[in-house]
Amino acid sequence: MYAAITALTAADRARTEAHLLRLSPADRSLRFAAGLVTDHTVRRYADRLRFEHDLVLGLVSKLGLVIGMAHGCVFDVRGQRHVEAAFSVDAAWRSHGHGARLMEALLLRTRASGGGIVVGSCAARNLPMRRVFERAQMALSREEDGFAARREVAA
């Protein structure tokens, strides 16, 4: 199952929203680190994506559907650039290494755009996301009921 990874822009907002709306309630809970994530919440999130500022990558099928995405939310902590990584992949496309591909693309995009500290978090029960972080050589630390991941990426 092949899909291309590409940078998404504001023109892709509707396709991005459609992908996120296809996630099951359990998948939404893991993706957004929240309990119940409603359609309204997903739409509000998609409306507020900062395509021009953040690193937003799409896993795009041959038919042009966004079937996965990596959102690298860029922010500054005491003068140090951080990129918070969050991922999702449509259920039918999982277990084919696409999460790892998205993570690698996000790391490369972080390096190309000036570097920084890539961070992420996941619930302890989210084993696929933990594996993505581990394969990306991110340092993991336990935090209450989850894990925090961190990796410095040079420019």
Buried (B, 14 or more C-beta within 10 A) or exposed (E): EEBEBEEBEEEBBEBBBBBBEBBEEEBBBBBBEEEEBEEEBBEEBBEEBEBEEBBBBBBBBEEEBBBBBBBBBBEEEEEEBBBBBBBBBBEEBBEEEBBBBBBBBBBBBBBEBEBBBBBBBBBEEBEBBBEBBBEBEBEBEEEEEBBBBBBEBEE
